[in-house]
Amino acid sequence: MLKLNAAAIAALLAMSGNAFAVSEAVKIACKPDYIAYCNNMVVGSSQLRACMKSNALKLSKPCLQALVDNKEVTKADVDDYVAKTKKAN
């Protein structure tokens, strides 16, 4: 299993899935993040995925973990996130 920081990275991406369906687990875990950063977007839309991706470094650990657990992000997403967090620090 990926470590949580990698998970966060991954989250960036939750936004890269080909289908826009969102699992209940992700909806529950990411609800506070959705309200804080993207509440004007339609759940499951490409616009919401883009918004969440643009706020990936701010997403909560539970949201990131749910995104990883539900395969909403890819390894490439995780790698991209890790690279971005290293640059930010």
NORJO-V607017 format. One record per backbone hydrogen bond with DSSP energy under -1.0 kcal/mol. NH is the residue of the N-H (numbers start at 1). CO is the residue of the C=O. If there is no record, write none. Layout:
nh=NH co=CO
nh=NH co=CO
//
This chain:
nh=7 co=3
nh=8 co=4
nh=9 co=5
nh=10 co=6
nh=11 co=7
nh=12 co=9
nh=13 co=10
nh=14 co=11
nh=16 co=13
nh=27 co=23
nh=28 co=24
nh=29 co=25
nh=30 co=26
nh=34 co=30
nh=35 co=31
nh=36 co=32
nh=37 co=33
nh=38 co=34
nh=41 co=38
nh=45 co=42
nh=49 co=45
nh=50 co=46
nh=51 co=47
nh=52 co=48
nh=53 co=49
nh=54 co=50
nh=55 co=51
nh=56 co=53
nh=58 co=55
nh=64 co=60
nh=65 co=61
nh=66 co=62
nh=67 co=63
nh=68 co=64
nh=69 co=65
nh=70 co=66
nh=71 co=68
nh=72 co=67
nh=78 co=74
nh=79 co=75
nh=80 co=76
nh=81 co=77
nh=82 co=78
nh=83 co=79
nh=84 co=80
nh=85 co=81
nh=86 co=82
nh=87 co=83
nh=88 co=84
nh=89 co=85
//
